Amino acid sequence: MTMMGLPEKKCRQALKNCDNNIERAIDWAFSHMDDPDEDDNAGNDGDSVMQAEDVSKQYECDKPGLYEL
């Protein structure tokens, strides 16, 4: 799942929620990409702003695409 570009934390959460069924976990992970991770604690407003910036940087990719239309 991490080879597909999913973060490790989201993969663990998906597998946990889908009884370690990889096909269901992949579907779950892509369906819940915007959901906050369970392990994150809700802090004050300053912390949530910092977490939002960290999450957006986590999904950035500067690699060139492999496919062309």
KAWO-V346551 format. One record per pair of residues at least 24 apart in sequence whose ideal C-beta (glycine too) atoms are under 10 Angstrom apart, sorted by sequence separation. I is the first residue (numbers start at 1). GAP is how many residues later the second one is. D is the distance in whole Angstrom. If there is no record, write none. Layout:
i->I gap->GAP d->D
i->I gap->GAP d->D
//
This chain:
i->1 gap->24 d->7
i->6 gap->24 d->8
i->13 gap->24 d->6
i->1 gap->25 d->6
i->4 gap->25 d->9
i->10 gap->25 d->9
i->12 gap->25 d->9
i->13 gap->25 d->6
i->4 gap->26 d->9
i->7 gap->26 d->9
i->12 gap->26 d->10
i->13 gap->26 d->8
i->33 gap->26 d->8
i->6 gap->27 d->8
i->10 gap->27 d->7
i->12 gap->27 d->9
i->1 gap->28 d->7
i->9 gap->28 d->5
i->1 gap->29 d->10
i->9 gap->29 d->9
i->7 gap->30 d->9
i->9 gap->30 d->7
i->9 gap->31 d->9
i->7 gap->48 d->9
i->10 gap->48 d->10
i->9 gap->49 d->9
i->7 gap->51 d->6
i->7 gap->52 d->8
i->6 gap->53 d->10
i->5 gap->54 d->9
i->5 gap->56 d->8
//
